[in-house]
Amino acid sequence: MKGWILSLLALVAVTGPNMAGVAEAQTTVKPAIVYANGGKFDKSFNEGVSNGAQKFTKETGIAVADFEPSNETQFEQALRRFAQRGQDPIIAVGFSQAVALEKVAKEFPNTHFTIIDSVVKLPNVQSVVFREHEGSFLVGILAAMASKTGKVGFVGGMDIPLVRKFQCGYEQGIKYANPNAELISNMTGTTPAAWNDPGRGAELAKGQIDRGVDVIYAAAGSTGIGILQAVKDRGKLGIGVDSNQNHLHPGNMLTSMLKRVDVAAYNSFKAMQAGTWKGDVSVLGLKEGGVDWALDQYNEKLITPEMKAKVEAAKADIISGKIVVVDYMSNNACK
């Protein structure tokens, strides 16, 4: 009898609550996502995360719960409600959720959270950030080489350091390919509403085109839909962001800067399912496959062999360290 009790106690010790930050092996996963402002189907950042969730569901049959906030005040409530319902892991999409996530993650130390585009240093939080400047450098090369006027444009969403990071990498790529090229840039606004204003984005794009710009990089969430539509209407070239947006306007989309948020979401869910989930910080650039440029049937006629060769050579040099793309957020480049 005594031996049986000891065996039972040992079993309880092994199968008890998991240590914070490392998921226990399990077969039941109840994933959830709280999206950023701009909507789940923004054809860009949020939709990339959604694509990762869809891949997970297709492979496993496990549904992913989600919530699309209409404003930032809903982040904390949505995260807490998912945690209370036993959803695990929970993905918070976007830097704007960092404060809310940190608060809720402390309240639910045995729930696993992943935040994309920010760092929250808690044992039960997995933070995923990207070297957007490296991917933006590549599309900057293509923009400079495709431009006939020597004037290229950038329209960002909310004016924050993260978006300036895209712009700075893009500018470095432009100058790498053509030191004499001119960059004209605008930000859509200074509040979160800037991510979801296609009308304003279109106005800014038209203004740049009126000044001679013939290639525009849109890094503005769902605002980019308006930017890229205006570019198409004026017969110019657009560059998409985050998701592959080449299919939106075939013949007018030079390329897209891929930011693999879909992989970040998918990997979080799969790791939880496998019992290998860890609370840590991942920084994904070209070397890690976290960013890239898009070439497919929709834009292949716009990319000459010379352009492809130059951008692939630069990509290899960035990966090897021969080219170092300066990060706006860590030094004084582009300021």
C-alpha positions as CSV (number, residue, x, y, z in Angstrom):
1,M,0.0,0.0,0.0
2,K,2.8,2.4,0.9
3,G,4.5,1.7,-2.4
4,W,1.3,2.5,-4.3
5,I,0.9,5.8,-2.6
6,L,4.5,6.8,-3.3
7,S,4.0,5.9,-7.0
8,L,0.8,8.0,-7.1
9,L,2.7,11.0,-5.5
10,A,5.4,10.6,-8.1
11,L,2.9,10.6,-10.9
12,V,1.3,13.8,-9.6
13,A,4.7,15.4,-9.4
14,V,5.4,14.6,-13.0
15,T,2.0,15.5,-14.4
16,G,1.4,18.6,-12.2
17,P,1.2,22.2,-13.4
18,N,3.9,23.0,-16.1
19,M,6.8,25.3,-15.3
20,A,6.2,28.9,-16.5
21,G,7.5,29.5,-20.0
22,V,7.6,25.8,-21.2
23,A,4.5,24.1,-22.4
24,E,3.8,20.6,-21.2
25,A,3.3,17.8,-23.7
26,Q,-0.3,17.7,-24.6
27,T,-2.8,16.8,-27.3
28,T,-5.4,19.5,-26.5
29,V,-4.6,22.9,-27.8
30,K,-7.0,25.8,-27.7
31,P,-5.3,28.6,-29.7
32,A,-6.6,32.2,-30.0
33,I,-5.6,35.4,-31.7
34,V,-6.2,39.0,-30.9
35,Y,-5.6,40.9,-34.1
36,A,-4.2,44.4,-34.5
37,N,-6.3,47.4,-35.7
38,G,-7.2,47.3,-39.3
39,G,-9.1,44.0,-39.5
40,K,-8.4,40.4,-40.0
41,F,-8.6,40.6,-43.7
42,D,-6.4,43.7,-44.3
43,K,-4.5,41.8,-47.1
44,S,-1.3,42.6,-45.2
45,F,-0.1,42.2,-41.6
46,N,-3.2,40.7,-39.9
47,E,-4.1,38.6,-42.8
48,G,-0.6,37.1,-42.7
49,V,-1.2,35.9,-39.2
50,S,-4.6,34.6,-40.2
51,N,-2.9,32.6,-43.0
52,G,-0.7,30.9,-40.4
53,A,-3.7,30.1,-38.3
54,Q,-5.5,28.6,-41.3
55,K,-2.6,26.4,-42.1
56,F,-2.5,25.1,-38.5
57,T,-6.3,24.4,-38.6
58,K,-6.0,22.7,-42.0
59,E,-3.3,20.4,-40.8
60,T,-4.7,19.6,-37.3
61,G,-8.4,20.2,-37.5
62,I,-8.1,22.4,-34.4
63,A,-10.1,25.7,-34.6
64,V,-8.4,29.0,-33.8
65,A,-10.6,31.5,-31.9
66,D,-10.0,35.1,-32.8
67,F,-11.1,38.7,-32.0
68,E,-10.9,41.8,-34.2
69,P,-10.7,44.9,-32.0
70,S,-12.2,48.2,-33.2
71,N,-9.9,50.2,-30.9
72,E,-6.9,49.8,-28.6
73,T,-9.0,49.8,-25.5
74,Q,-10.3,46.3,-26.3
75,F,-6.9,44.6,-26.3
76,E,-6.7,43.9,-22.6
77,Q,-10.2,42.8,-22.3
78,A,-9.9,40.4,-25.2
79,L,-6.7,38.9,-24.0
80,R,-8.1,38.4,-20.5
81,R,-11.3,36.8,-21.7
82,F,-9.5,34.3,-23.9
83,A,-7.3,33.4,-20.9
84,Q,-10.3,33.0,-18.7
85,R,-11.9,30.7,-21.2
86,G,-8.8,28.5,-21.2
87,Q,-7.5,29.4,-24.7
88,D,-3.8,28.5,-24.9
89,P,-1.6,29.7,-26.5
90,I,-2.9,33.3,-27.2
91,I,-1.3,35.4,-29.9
92,A,-1.3,39.2,-29.6
93,V,-0.7,40.8,-33.0
94,G,1.2,44.1,-33.0
95,F,3.4,46.3,-30.8
96,S,0.3,48.2,-29.5
97,Q,-0.7,45.2,-27.4
98,A,2.5,45.0,-25.4
99,V,1.2,46.9,-22.3
100,A,-2.1,45.0,-22.2
101,L,-0.3,41.6,-22.8
102,E,2.2,42.2,-20.0
103,K,-0.6,42.9,-17.5
104,V,-2.7,39.9,-18.5
105,A,0.3,37.5,-18.8
106,K,1.2,38.2,-15.2
107,E,-2.4,37.5,-14.2
108,F,-2.3,34.1,-16.0
109,P,1.2,32.7,-15.5
110,N,0.3,29.2,-16.7
111,T,-1.2,30.5,-20.0
112,H,1.2,30.9,-22.9
113,F,1.2,34.1,-24.9
114,T,3.0,35.1,-28.2
115,I,3.4,38.7,-29.2
116,I,4.4,39.7,-32.7
117,D,6.3,43.0,-33.2
118,S,7.2,43.7,-29.6
119,V,9.2,42.2,-26.7
120,V,7.6,41.4,-23.4
121,K,10.1,39.8,-21.0
122,L,8.0,37.3,-19.0
123,P,8.6,33.5,-18.8
124,N,5.2,32.7,-20.3
125,V,5.6,35.1,-23.2
126,Q,7.1,34.4,-26.6
127,S,8.2,37.6,-28.4
128,V,8.7,37.6,-32.2
129,V,10.3,40.6,-33.9
130,F,11.7,41.0,-37.4
131,R,14.5,42.7,-39.2
132,E,12.1,44.6,-41.6
133,H,15.0,46.9,-42.7
134,E,16.7,43.9,-44.4
135,G,13.7,43.0,-46.5
136,S,13.0,46.7,-47.2
137,F,16.5,47.1,-48.4
138,L,15.9,44.5,-51.1
139,V,12.7,46.1,-52.4
140,G,14.4,49.4,-52.4
141,I,16.9,48.0,-54.8
142,L,14.1,46.9,-57.1
143,A,12.3,50.2,-56.8
144,A,15.4,52.2,-57.8
145,M,16.1,49.9,-60.8
146,A,12.5,49.9,-62.0
147,S,12.0,53.7,-61.7
148,K,12.2,55.6,-65.0
149,T,12.1,59.0,-63.3
150,G,14.6,58.4,-60.6
151,K,11.9,59.4,-58.0
152,V,10.5,56.7,-55.8
153,G,8.0,56.9,-52.9
154,F,7.2,55.5,-49.5
155,V,3.8,55.8,-47.7
156,G,3.8,54.5,-44.2
157,G,0.9,54.0,-41.7
158,M,1.3,55.4,-38.2
159,D,4.4,57.5,-37.7
160,I,6.3,55.3,-35.2
161,P,9.9,54.1,-35.1
162,L,8.8,50.6,-36.4
163,V,7.5,52.1,-39.7
164,R,10.5,54.4,-40.0
165,K,12.5,51.2,-39.8
166,F,10.9,50.0,-43.0
167,Q,11.5,53.4,-44.6
168,C,15.1,53.5,-43.6
169,G,15.9,50.1,-45.0
170,Y,14.1,51.0,-48.2
171,E,16.1,54.2,-48.5
172,Q,19.4,52.4,-48.0
173,G,18.4,49.9,-50.8
174,I,17.5,52.7,-53.1
175,K,20.8,54.4,-52.6
176,Y,22.7,51.1,-53.0
177,A,21.2,50.6,-56.5
178,N,21.1,54.3,-57.5
179,P,22.9,56.9,-55.4
180,N,21.2,59.7,-57.4
181,A,17.6,58.5,-56.8
182,E,15.3,60.6,-54.8
183,L,13.0,59.3,-52.1
184,I,9.7,61.1,-51.3
185,S,8.0,59.8,-48.2
186,N,4.8,60.4,-46.2
187,M,3.2,58.9,-43.1
188,T,-0.6,58.5,-43.0
189,G,-1.0,59.8,-39.5
190,T,0.1,59.7,-35.8
191,T,-2.7,57.6,-34.3
192,P,-3.7,53.9,-34.8
193,A,-6.4,55.1,-37.2
194,A,-3.6,55.5,-39.7
195,W,-3.5,51.8,-40.3
196,N,-7.1,51.7,-41.6
197,D,-7.5,54.8,-43.9
198,P,-7.3,53.7,-47.5
199,G,-8.8,57.1,-48.7
200,R,-6.0,59.1,-47.1
201,G,-3.4,56.6,-48.4
202,A,-4.7,57.1,-51.9
203,E,-4.4,60.8,-51.6
204,L,-0.8,60.6,-50.4
205,A,0.1,58.3,-53.2
206,K,-1.5,60.5,-55.8
207,G,0.4,63.5,-54.4
208,Q,3.7,61.7,-54.8
209,I,2.9,60.6,-58.3
210,D,2.1,64.2,-59.2
211,R,5.6,65.0,-58.0
212,G,7.1,62.5,-60.5
213,V,7.2,59.3,-58.3
214,D,6.7,56.1,-60.4
215,V,7.2,53.4,-57.7
216,I,5.6,53.5,-54.3
217,Y,6.2,51.2,-51.3
218,A,3.1,50.9,-49.1
219,A,3.9,50.0,-45.5
220,A,0.6,51.0,-43.9
221,G,-1.6,48.0,-43.1
222,S,-5.1,48.2,-44.7
223,T,-4.4,51.8,-45.7
224,G,-2.1,50.2,-48.2
225,I,-5.1,49.0,-50.2
226,G,-5.9,52.6,-51.1
227,I,-2.3,53.3,-51.8
228,L,-1.8,50.4,-54.2
229,Q,-5.2,51.1,-55.9
230,A,-4.1,54.7,-56.6
231,V,-0.8,53.5,-58.0
232,K,-2.6,51.1,-60.3
233,D,-5.1,53.7,-61.4
234,R,-2.2,56.0,-62.4
235,G,-0.3,53.3,-64.2
236,K,2.6,53.3,-61.8
237,L,4.3,50.5,-59.8
238,G,3.5,49.5,-56.2
239,I,5.3,47.5,-53.6
240,G,3.3,45.5,-51.1
241,V,4.2,44.6,-47.5
242,D,4.0,41.8,-45.0
243,S,1.8,39.4,-47.0
244,N,2.5,38.7,-50.7
245,Q,0.2,41.4,-52.3
246,N,1.4,40.8,-55.9
247,H,-1.9,39.4,-56.9
248,L,-3.8,42.5,-56.0
249,H,-2.9,44.4,-59.2
250,P,-1.0,42.1,-61.6
251,G,1.2,44.2,-63.9
252,N,1.4,47.1,-61.5
253,M,2.9,45.3,-58.5
254,L,6.6,45.4,-58.7
255,T,7.0,43.1,-55.7
256,S,6.1,42.7,-52.0
257,M,8.3,42.8,-48.9
258,L,7.4,39.5,-47.1
259,K,7.3,39.5,-43.4
260,R,6.6,36.0,-42.3
261,V,4.1,36.6,-39.5
262,D,2.3,33.6,-40.8
263,V,5.2,31.4,-39.8
264,A,5.4,33.1,-36.4
265,A,1.8,32.2,-35.7
266,Y,1.9,28.7,-37.1
267,N,5.1,27.9,-35.1
268,S,3.6,29.0,-31.9
269,F,0.6,26.8,-32.2
270,K,2.7,23.8,-33.4
271,A,5.2,24.1,-30.6
272,M,2.3,24.2,-28.1
273,Q,0.9,21.1,-29.6
274,A,4.2,19.3,-29.5
275,G,5.0,20.4,-26.0
276,T,8.1,22.4,-27.0
277,W,6.7,25.9,-26.6
278,K,9.2,28.2,-24.9
279,G,9.0,31.8,-23.6
280,D,11.8,33.6,-25.4
281,V,12.7,36.3,-27.9
282,S,13.1,35.5,-31.6
283,V,14.6,38.0,-34.1
284,L,13.9,37.0,-37.7
285,G,15.7,38.5,-40.7
286,L,16.8,37.3,-44.1
287,K,19.1,34.6,-42.6
288,E,16.3,33.1,-40.6
289,G,13.7,33.3,-43.4
290,G,11.7,35.9,-41.5
291,V,11.7,38.5,-44.3
292,D,12.2,38.4,-48.1
293,W,10.9,39.7,-51.4
294,A,8.2,38.1,-53.5
295,L,8.6,36.8,-57.1
296,D,5.7,35.0,-58.7
297,Q,3.6,34.8,-61.8
298,Y,2.0,38.1,-61.1
299,N,5.2,40.2,-61.2
300,E,7.8,38.0,-63.0
301,K,7.5,40.1,-66.2
302,L,8.4,43.3,-64.3
303,I,11.6,41.8,-62.9
304,T,14.5,41.7,-65.4
305,P,17.3,39.2,-65.1
306,E,19.6,42.1,-64.1
307,M,17.2,43.2,-61.3
308,K,16.9,39.7,-60.0
309,A,20.6,39.1,-60.0
310,K,21.4,42.3,-58.2
311,V,18.8,41.8,-55.5
312,E,19.7,38.2,-54.9
313,A,23.4,39.1,-54.7
314,A,22.5,41.8,-52.1
315,K,20.4,39.2,-50.2
316,A,23.4,36.8,-50.0
317,D,25.7,39.6,-48.9
318,I,23.3,40.7,-46.1
319,I,23.0,37.1,-44.9
320,S,26.8,36.7,-44.9
321,G,27.4,40.0,-43.2
322,K,29.1,41.6,-46.1
323,I,26.3,44.2,-46.3
324,V,25.0,45.5,-43.0
325,V,21.6,47.2,-43.3
326,V,21.4,49.9,-40.6
327,D,18.4,49.6,-38.2
328,Y,16.6,52.9,-37.7
329,M,15.6,51.8,-34.2
330,S,19.2,51.2,-33.0
331,N,21.2,54.1,-34.4
332,N,21.0,57.4,-36.2
333,A,20.7,56.2,-39.8
334,C,18.0,58.0,-41.9
335,K,17.2,60.4,-39.1
